[in-house]
Amino acid sequence: MAQRYFCPDCKGNRTRFALIYQLSQEIRKDPGTGEVLYRADEWEALSDGNGRPHVDVKCLSCGYTAYENVFIKAAKNLDDGFG
């Protein structure tokens, strides 16, 4: 479902954003030297607990970055007259 965003920090951007997906890669290090002993070939997307990928949003006007829901709620609050 498409969601509208609104930056709660600069309160002006409604159109220019970057989506940031968090990935993880398993590694194992030597505890004494810090040398990487093992690095998995696979990268895994971190999820939000509901099976969807964890997504942060960055406002490309002011640089503010937060969870996607922060931007969605700001857009909803604007519609409700709270913004």
Backbone as CSV, one residue per row, in Angstrom:
resi,resn,N_x,N_y,N_z,CA_x,CA_y,CA_z,C_x,C_y,C_z
1,MET,0.841,-1.175,0.000,0.000,0.000,0.000,0.887,1.239,0.000
2,ALA,0.583,2.172,-0.848,1.353,3.411,-0.932,1.075,4.278,0.299
3,GLN,2.137,4.846,0.843,2.028,5.727,2.015,2.655,7.068,1.678
4,ARG,2.030,8.130,2.129,2.599,9.459,1.944,3.558,9.751,3.084
5,TYR,4.592,10.550,2.797,5.564,10.976,3.806,5.496,12.483,3.958
6,PHE,5.853,12.944,5.143,6.023,14.367,5.430,7.140,14.464,6.453
7,CYS,8.123,15.338,6.222,9.235,15.451,7.153,8.794,16.198,8.412
8,PRO,8.867,15.527,9.581,8.448,16.186,10.820,9.484,17.172,11.348
9,ASP,10.678,17.194,10.743,11.737,18.076,11.220,11.714,19.420,10.488
10,CYS,11.855,19.381,9.165,11.889,20.654,8.421,10.483,21.142,8.071
11,LYS,9.487,20.264,8.169,8.082,20.585,7.945,7.797,21.213,6.577
12,GLY,8.601,20.844,5.589,8.357,21.376,4.257,8.441,20.336,3.165
13,ASN,9.187,19.269,3.417,9.413,18.276,2.365,8.296,17.243,2.348
14,ARG,7.702,17.076,1.171,6.698,16.031,0.967,7.046,15.135,-0.212
15,THR,8.190,15.406,-0.879,8.450,14.701,-2.128,9.830,14.056,-2.249
16,ARG,10.857,14.526,-1.563,12.223,14.048,-1.788,12.755,13.307,-0.564
17,PHE,12.845,11.979,-0.709,13.275,11.130,0.399,14.187,10.025,-0.118
18,ALA,14.981,9.453,0.764,15.789,8.270,0.466,15.353,7.166,1.418
19,LEU,15.194,5.962,0.888,14.874,4.804,1.712,16.175,4.100,2.067
20,ILE,16.324,3.746,3.331,17.540,3.108,3.823,17.154,1.731,4.361
21,TYR,17.634,0.694,3.677,17.384,-0.679,4.095,18.606,-1.170,4.864
22,GLN,18.388,-1.784,6.002,19.493,-2.282,6.815,19.761,-3.747,6.490
23,LEU,21.020,-4.049,6.228,21.450,-5.405,5.914,22.428,-5.890,6.975
24,SER,22.463,-7.204,7.188,23.440,-7.763,8.118,24.226,-8.872,7.422
25,GLN,25.462,-9.029,7.860,26.344,-10.076,7.356,27.064,-10.665,8.554
26,GLU,26.995,-11.975,8.695,27.666,-12.631,9.815,29.171,-12.633,9.590
27,ILE,29.908,-12.266,10.645,31.371,-12.364,10.629,31.820,-12.960,11.955
28,ARG,33.045,-13.518,11.950,33.673,-13.991,13.187,35.071,-13.409,13.219
29,LYS,35.464,-12.896,14.404,36.761,-12.236,14.549,37.622,-12.936,15.593
30,ASP,38.913,-12.813,15.413,39.857,-13.262,16.421,39.750,-12.289,17.586
31,PRO,39.512,-12.778,18.822,39.325,-11.864,19.950,40.577,-11.080,20.328
32,GLY,41.728,-11.596,19.986,42.964,-10.921,20.351,43.417,-9.880,19.342
33,THR,43.302,-10.221,18.069,43.823,-9.327,17.035,42.751,-8.524,16.312
34,GLY,41.509,-8.998,16.349,40.435,-8.327,15.617,40.366,-8.735,14.159
35,GLU,41.258,-9.643,13.743,41.264,-10.103,12.355,39.978,-10.878,12.062
36,VAL,39.394,-10.628,10.889,38.189,-11.345,10.479,38.592,-12.759,10.064
37,LEU,38.037,-13.746,10.773,38.335,-15.144,10.493,37.308,-15.764,9.549
38,TYR,36.107,-15.264,9.575,35.030,-15.806,8.733,34.112,-14.663,8.338
39,ARG,33.700,-14.663,7.082,32.728,-13.680,6.583,31.733,-14.447,5.709
40,ALA,30.464,-14.407,6.080,29.430,-15.106,5.311,29.287,-14.475,3.929
41,ASP,28.980,-15.297,2.959,28.760,-14.805,1.600,27.410,-14.100,1.469
42,GLU,26.480,-14.470,2.304,25.105,-13.964,2.219,24.910,-12.705,3.066
43,TRP,24.136,-11.793,2.529,23.657,-10.623,3.266,22.180,-10.852,3.545
44,GLU,21.731,-10.427,4.714,20.345,-10.647,5.112,19.701,-9.313,5.467
45,ALA,18.512,-9.084,4.936,17.778,-7.858,5.273,17.214,-7.989,6.677
46,LEU,17.417,-6.973,7.501,16.835,-6.969,8.839,15.344,-6.697,8.708
47,SER,14.551,-7.383,9.508,13.108,-7.208,9.420,12.591,-6.466,10.643
48,ASP,11.365,-5.994,10.516,10.733,-5.233,11.590,9.995,-6.122,12.580
49,GLY,10.129,-7.433,12.433,9.437,-8.364,13.318,8.160,-8.913,12.707
50,ASN,7.681,-8.281,11.643,6.477,-8.739,10.956,6.802,-9.329,9.589
51,GLY,8.078,-9.616,9.357,8.488,-10.188,8.086,8.780,-9.165,7.005
52,ARG,8.510,-7.902,7.272,8.820,-6.845,6.302,10.212,-6.307,6.599
53,PRO,10.929,-5.847,5.567,12.268,-5.295,5.826,12.184,-4.019,6.671
54,HIS,13.180,-3.838,7.533,13.262,-2.613,8.331,13.702,-1.480,7.400
55,VAL,12.933,-0.400,7.377,13.218,0.719,6.479,13.290,2.013,7.282
56,ASP,14.387,2.751,7.112,14.487,4.111,7.622,14.286,5.044,6.433
57,VAL,13.864,6.260,6.713,13.664,7.259,5.668,14.528,8.466,6.000
58,LYS,15.163,9.018,4.975,15.973,10.225,5.126,15.341,11.324,4.285
59,CYS,15.105,12.471,4.907,14.612,13.642,4.189,15.770,14.207,3.369
60,LEU,15.578,14.343,2.072,16.649,14.858,1.225,16.692,16.385,1.196
61,SER,15.818,17.035,1.962,15.896,18.488,2.108,16.742,18.894,3.310
62,CYS,16.486,18.240,4.462,17.197,18.651,5.684,18.135,17.576,6.237
63,GLY,18.021,16.335,5.756,18.898,15.269,6.223,18.375,14.482,7.410
64,TYR,17.220,14.841,7.944,16.642,14.135,9.086,16.362,12.682,8.704
65,THR,16.744,11.735,9.575,16.547,10.315,9.328,15.832,9.696,10.521
66,ALA,14.825,8.876,10.242,14.066,8.211,11.297,13.374,6.986,10.704
67,TYR,12.712,6.211,11.580,11.917,5.089,11.115,10.869,5.573,10.129
68,GLU,10.510,4.725,9.182,9.523,5.072,8.164,8.205,5.528,8.790
69,ASN,7.787,4.875,9.881,6.506,5.219,10.507,6.460,6.660,11.017
70,VAL,7.600,7.232,11.366,7.645,8.623,11.827,7.181,9.560,10.707
71,PHE,7.643,9.305,9.489,7.271,10.127,8.341,5.814,9.897,7.937
72,ILE,5.353,8.647,8.043,3.961,8.327,7.722,3.021,8.995,8.712
73,LYS,3.348,8.920,10.009,2.511,9.544,11.042,2.497,11.057,10.901
74,ALA,3.621,11.649,10.515,3.667,13.099,10.316,2.730,13.508,9.186
75,ALA,2.673,12.720,8.114,1.757,13.013,7.004,0.312,12.869,7.458
76,LYS,0.027,11.846,8.260,-1.335,11.647,8.766,-1.738,12.790,9.696
77,ASN,-0.820,13.214,10.576,-1.106,14.328,11.479,-1.364,15.615,10.714
78,LEU,-0.674,15.798,9.617,-0.889,16.979,8.772,-2.309,16.966,8.221
79,ASP,-2.777,15.779,7.796,-4.146,15.634,7.289,-5.163,15.910,8.379
80,ASP,-4.837,15.489,9.621,-5.760,15.652,10.738,-5.735,17.046,11.351
81,GLY,-4.872,17.927,10.825,-4.807,19.290,11.319,-3.870,19.504,12.475
82,PHE,-2.987,18.541,12.766,-2.065,18.673,13.885,-0.679,19.161,13.460
83,GLY,-0.439,19.365,12.154,0.904,19.682,11.689,1.146,21.077,11.408
